[in-house]
């Protein structure tokens, strides 16, 4: 099956630092999504990417869809305490006009901010 | 902002018992999903559902699992005879169609099988 590997597995940073994480896949996707999960909650969508090479920002977050369609990265600038959580990439291969295909999730990156 | 609502938030059940996890998707969405997350692991796809039938299911979704949309608002996941390894967070999601936006997850049901 499809595998999405995220790195790093965990990060310990100080408030105000920039963060970078990435995701690589064994197969191609035509949509890449980045989610954040807080403890005991469901994943919340941060950024969606639809085209190879696309670079998209959402406030302090920037994500890119790799040209090979097998990778993506997420950057967070000037981290703040509420950025703590687990970040998941997810890929989707839309075959139809309906867009109801499953998401394949990455292994997650746990972000911790050291006081 | 529209939400996907899941109940209960936590369910404890004995091995071998049947459980039903309930979800109310966003009202104008047409596609419904169940995912699960074993503690400390990634989120895994179980099943997608559209037009009153299963669109796709994973190898995890064996004969012990079933889904149903019993009325116009609820979407349920039934596990017929629970096993210890079914202990996980179960997330319902719904989407309105193409693209990532509109693919919304609920807060999950933590299922503990003892």
Interface residues (C-beta under 8 A of the other chain):
Chain A: X31 X33 X40 X41 X42 X43 X44 X45 X48 X50 X88 X90 X92 X94 X97 X98 X99 X100 X101 X102 X103 X104 X105 X106 X107 X108
Chain B: X4 X30 X31 X33 X35 X42 X43 X44 X45 X48 X50 X55 X56 X58 X91 X93 X95 X97 X98 X99 X100 X101 X103 X104 X105 X106 X107 X108 X110
